[in-house]
């Protein structure tokens, strides 16, 4: 191999190693979450999510398996713990057999962050892939676009109709 090709390969390897090292140092609890800003108070967003699930029961996660225990209900994991910043929600893509992990938190009294954190393949928990980290570029774009169209846009429409 001639010298310029070796140099280019070394530079590419160094850049990839640097990028991977930076992802290990990402700050916060959900550093790769895709965050959407919704211009409504968090209470309205949470109510719209609940209304969305009533109108679309196929998005409600059925009982799952976790650590060998069957019939674990993720509905009991939804909500906010007393010391938490986040209000957790799960959605289910029945056609793909995937669980989506999301959260909301208020930005201020008039706006809310709605974050898409990850996707679990199947109803056995533990097969999570983080958005913006574990998917390849084009698959990541597709996953986020689908989430926006199937859930975010629908929740925003419910909020609009309530006003």
N, C-alpha and C positions, 0 to 999 in steps of 0.2 A: 504494500500500500504506500502511496506517496504521502509526503509530509502534510499537505493541506487537508487531505481527507482524514488523516489521523487527528489533526488538530480540531476539525469540525466535530468528529465523533467525541473527542474528549470534552469539548465545550458543551455539546448536547447532554452528555452524561452528567456533567457538573450542574447544568441548569435543572435537569430532572431531579437530581439529588437535593439541590437547594429547594425546589418546589415541594418535594416530599417532606423535607425537614420543616419548612414553614407551616405545612398543614398540621404537623404534630404539635406545633406551638400555638395553634389557633385559640383565641381566648373565648371564655364563656362556656356555658353549658350546652348550647346548641349552635356552635359556630358556623355550621354550613347550612342552616335552615334558610329556605327561601321565604322572605318576609314580604307580605302584601299589606299595604296600608288601606284601611277602610275608614272612610270619614263618617263614623258613627260611634257613639259611646259603646264601651265593651258590653254592657248589659244588652243593648240592642243587637249586637253581633251574636252573642251567645243565644239570645232568644231566636234569632234568625236561623242559627245552626240547628237548634232543637226543632224549629218549624220545618226546616229542610228535611230532617230525618223523619218527621211525621209524614210529610208529603211524599217522601222517597224511602220507604222502609228497607228497600234493597241495599241502601248505603249503611244500614246499621250492622255492626259487626256481630256475627253469630258467636255462640260459645266457642272458645279456642282451647288449645292444649298448651300447657306451660309446665316445664319440668316434670313431664309424665302425668300431670294432673289434667283430666279432661273436664270439659264444661266450665272453664274459667270464663267469667263474664267481664269483658273489658268495660262495660257500662259502669261498673263500680269503680273503675280507675279514672273515669272522666270527672272533670271538675277541678277545683282548686283546693289544695291543702292549705291549712291555716297559715303556714309560713312561706307560701309559694308566690312567685311573681306570675306564674303561668296558669291558665285555665286549659286543661288538657282535653282533647277530643280525638276520637278515632272514627275513621270512615272505612267502608268496605267496598271494593270493586268486585262485585259478584262475578262479572264476566271474566275477570282475570284472576280471581281468588287471591286478592291482595288486600292487606290492611294498611291504611295510611295513618300516620301519627302526626297530629297537629297541635298547636297551642295558640291561645290568644293572650294578649295583655294590653292594658290601656297605655296609650301614648300620653294622652291628656283627657280632659272630660269630653272631647268631641271626636277623638280618633282612636283607632285600635289597630294593633299589629296582629295579623293573622298569619302564623308561620306554618309552613309545610316542612316537616322535619325528615320523615323517612317513610320507606315502604317495606312491609314484611311480606314475603312470598309465602302463601298458604296460611292455614289456620293454626299451625304450630309456631308459637312465638320463638324468636331467636334467629330468624332469617332476615334481619333488618339490613337495609341499605340506606345510607344517608344521602339525601338530595344534595347536590353540588359537591359531592365527595366520592361516592362509590360508583356512580354511573359514568360511563363514557360521555363525551361532550354531546353528541347528537341524541343519545338515549336520554340524557339528563334534560335536554331541551324539550323532548317529547313528553317526558313524565311531568314536567312543570306545566307545560301547555295544557295537557289533559286535565291536571288538577285545577288549573284556573278555569277552564271551560266547564268542567263537570261540577265543581263545588264553589269556588270563589265567586264566579259570575252569578250562580244561582242564589247564593247567600246575599249578595249585593242586591239582586232583584227583589228578594223578600224584604229587605230593609227599605228599599224604595217604595214598595207597595204599602208598607206600614205607615209611612209618613204622610 
